[in-house]
Amino acid sequence: MEKETEISVGVILRKSPSKSAWLKWVWQPVGLIPGSKTEEWKLLREDSGVFEYHAGSKILLLHRAEVEAYKVSLSMTPASAFVVMERDELETEDCEYKVHTVTASAYEAQDYCDSDEYLVEPVPMPPSLQAWIENFVENHFDEKPFVKRKRDKVNINRSEDGKGDFRIAKTADVYSSPSTLKSRKDH
């Protein structure tokens, strides 16, 4: 078994008019195309001012160390992969965002959400992509049973000879308030 595998995935972005006064367009990933290798943007369809673009392809990498995160993504309803987008510096009317990466790891997507530089959206996995990820998870997931930690064996019946602080002259001074100790030392 290989410890990692990859597949090229195309991303479909929808650009629709915004209802907000501050935003002209709303960009949202709406689909994934497993096996797509097209790199450039391509208009797929236009309907009533709503545009759908093939925004290029990215490599979706699966690594066996991330299997638990893939299980979280597969357990979502519907099972989802995550498209991470960032603003395009060469912003044009047709491509305000560019696809940064595509991941099946819910934990990696959460890491990108911690930054305000990226727009992270879940996208339902096509059945073929879901089956491919489920197969990888099945081959690499090793569930470790929960083992309760055992407490240290401490003898609670032992007696203390002293309190352990060499600065305390008498055992009775341990229970005295500091103000009375200070007044006794001054005399």
C-alpha positions as CSV (number, residue, x, y, z in Angstrom):
1,M,0.0,0.0,0.0
2,E,1.3,3.4,-0.9
3,K,1.3,6.0,1.8
4,E,-0.2,8.7,-0.5
5,T,-2.1,9.0,-3.8
6,E,-3.4,11.8,-5.9
7,I,-6.0,12.7,-8.5
8,S,-6.5,15.8,-10.6
9,V,-9.8,17.5,-9.9
10,G,-11.5,20.3,-11.8
11,V,-13.5,22.9,-10.0
12,I,-16.8,24.5,-11.2
13,L,-17.4,28.0,-9.8
14,R,-20.7,29.8,-10.0
15,K,-20.8,33.6,-10.3
16,S,-24.2,35.1,-9.5
17,P,-25.4,38.7,-8.8
18,S,-25.3,39.7,-5.2
19,K,-28.2,41.0,-3.3
20,S,-25.8,43.1,-1.1
21,A,-25.1,46.7,-1.8
22,W,-21.4,46.2,-1.1
23,L,-20.8,43.2,-3.3
24,K,-21.4,43.0,-7.0
25,W,-21.0,39.2,-7.4
26,V,-21.2,36.1,-5.3
27,W,-18.6,33.4,-6.1
28,Q,-19.3,29.8,-5.0
29,P,-17.8,26.5,-5.9
30,V,-20.6,24.1,-6.9
31,G,-19.0,21.1,-8.4
32,L,-15.9,18.9,-8.8
33,I,-14.9,17.0,-11.9
34,P,-12.6,14.1,-11.0
35,G,-9.8,13.5,-13.6
36,S,-10.1,16.9,-15.2
37,K,-6.7,18.3,-16.3
38,T,-7.8,21.7,-17.8
39,E,-5.8,24.5,-16.3
40,E,-7.4,27.6,-17.8
41,W,-10.8,29.2,-17.0
42,K,-13.6,28.2,-19.3
43,L,-17.2,29.5,-19.4
44,L,-19.5,26.4,-19.1
45,R,-22.9,28.0,-19.2
46,E,-24.8,31.3,-18.7
47,D,-28.4,31.5,-17.6
48,S,-30.2,34.7,-16.5
49,G,-27.1,36.5,-15.4
50,V,-25.7,33.5,-13.5
51,F,-22.4,32.1,-14.9
52,E,-20.7,28.8,-14.3
53,Y,-17.0,28.4,-15.0
54,H,-14.5,25.6,-15.1
55,A,-12.0,27.4,-12.9
56,G,-9.1,25.0,-13.6
57,S,-7.8,21.8,-12.0
58,K,-5.9,21.1,-8.9
59,I,-4.3,18.0,-7.5
60,L,-6.2,16.4,-4.6
61,L,-3.6,14.6,-2.5
62,L,-4.5,11.9,0.0
63,H,-2.0,10.9,2.7
64,R,-2.4,8.1,5.2
65,A,-1.6,10.4,8.1
66,E,-4.8,12.4,7.4
67,V,-7.2,9.4,7.2
68,E,-9.1,10.5,10.3
69,A,-9.8,13.9,8.7
70,Y,-11.0,12.2,5.5
71,K,-13.5,10.2,7.6
72,V,-14.9,13.4,9.0
73,S,-15.4,14.7,5.4
74,L,-17.0,11.5,4.4
75,S,-19.4,11.6,7.3
76,M,-20.8,15.0,6.4
77,T,-24.2,15.2,4.8
78,P,-23.5,15.1,1.9
79,A,-19.9,13.8,1.8
80,S,-17.9,16.9,0.9
81,A,-14.5,18.0,-0.3
82,F,-13.3,21.5,0.3
83,V,-12.4,24.1,-2.3
84,V,-10.0,26.8,-1.0
85,M,-10.0,30.0,-3.0
86,E,-8.0,33.2,-2.8
87,R,-8.4,36.6,-4.4
88,D,-6.7,36.9,-7.8
89,E,-4.2,39.8,-7.9
90,L,-4.9,40.2,-11.6
91,E,-8.6,40.5,-10.9
92,T,-10.9,40.7,-13.9
93,E,-14.6,40.7,-14.3
94,D,-14.6,37.0,-15.1
95,C,-12.2,35.7,-12.5
96,E,-12.2,37.6,-9.2
97,Y,-11.0,34.4,-7.4
98,K,-8.6,31.7,-8.2
99,V,-8.6,28.2,-6.8
100,H,-5.8,27.7,-4.3
101,T,-6.3,24.1,-3.5
102,V,-8.8,21.3,-3.2
103,T,-8.7,19.0,-0.1
104,A,-10.7,16.1,1.3
105,S,-9.4,16.9,4.8
106,A,-11.8,18.7,7.1
107,Y,-9.0,19.5,9.4
108,E,-6.9,21.2,6.6
109,A,-10.0,23.1,5.5
110,Q,-10.4,24.3,9.1
111,D,-6.8,25.6,9.1
112,Y,-7.5,27.6,6.0
113,C,-10.6,29.1,7.7
114,D,-8.5,30.5,10.4
115,S,-7.0,33.0,8.0
116,D,-9.1,35.7,6.3
117,E,-7.0,35.4,3.1
118,Y,-8.9,32.4,1.9
119,L,-12.5,31.6,1.1
120,V,-13.2,27.9,2.0
121,E,-16.4,26.2,0.8
122,P,-17.5,22.5,1.1
123,V,-18.6,21.0,-2.2
124,P,-20.5,17.6,-2.5
125,M,-18.2,14.9,-3.7
126,P,-19.2,13.2,-6.9
127,P,-19.9,9.4,-6.3
128,S,-16.7,8.3,-8.1
129,L,-14.5,10.6,-6.0
130,Q,-16.3,9.6,-2.8
131,A,-15.7,5.9,-3.6
132,W,-12.0,6.6,-4.3
133,I,-11.5,8.3,-1.0
134,E,-13.5,5.6,0.9
135,N,-11.3,3.0,-0.6
136,F,-8.2,4.9,0.5
137,V,-9.6,5.3,4.0
138,E,-10.5,1.6,4.2
139,N,-7.0,0.5,3.3
140,H,-5.2,2.9,5.7
141,F,-7.5,3.4,8.7
142,D,-6.2,1.7,11.8
143,E,-8.6,2.3,14.6
144,K,-6.8,2.4,18.0
145,P,-9.0,1.3,20.9
146,F,-9.5,3.7,23.7
147,V,-7.2,2.8,26.6
148,K,-7.9,4.4,29.9
149,R,-4.9,5.9,31.6
150,K,-4.0,4.2,34.9
151,R,-3.5,6.4,37.9
152,D,-0.2,6.3,39.8
153,K,-0.2,4.1,42.9
154,V,0.0,6.5,45.8
155,N,0.1,5.3,49.4
156,I,-2.4,7.6,51.2
157,N,-1.7,6.0,54.6
158,R,2.0,7.1,54.8
159,S,3.0,9.6,57.5
160,E,5.0,12.7,56.8
161,D,8.1,13.4,58.9
162,G,8.3,17.0,58.0
163,K,6.7,19.3,55.6
164,G,9.7,19.5,53.3
165,D,10.6,23.1,53.4
166,F,13.9,23.7,55.0
167,R,13.1,27.4,55.6
168,I,10.4,26.5,58.2
169,A,12.0,26.1,61.6
170,K,9.1,24.5,63.5
171,T,6.2,22.3,62.2
172,A,3.8,24.5,64.1
173,D,4.9,27.4,61.9
174,V,3.4,25.7,58.8
175,Y,-0.1,26.5,59.9
176,S,0.6,30.0,61.2
177,S,-0.3,33.1,59.1
178,P,2.7,35.0,57.6
179,S,1.8,38.1,59.6
180,T,2.3,36.4,63.0
181,L,5.6,34.8,61.8
182,K,6.9,38.2,60.7
183,S,6.1,39.8,64.1
184,R,7.8,37.0,66.0
185,K,11.0,37.3,64.0
186,D,11.1,41.1,64.6
187,H,11.2,40.6,68.4
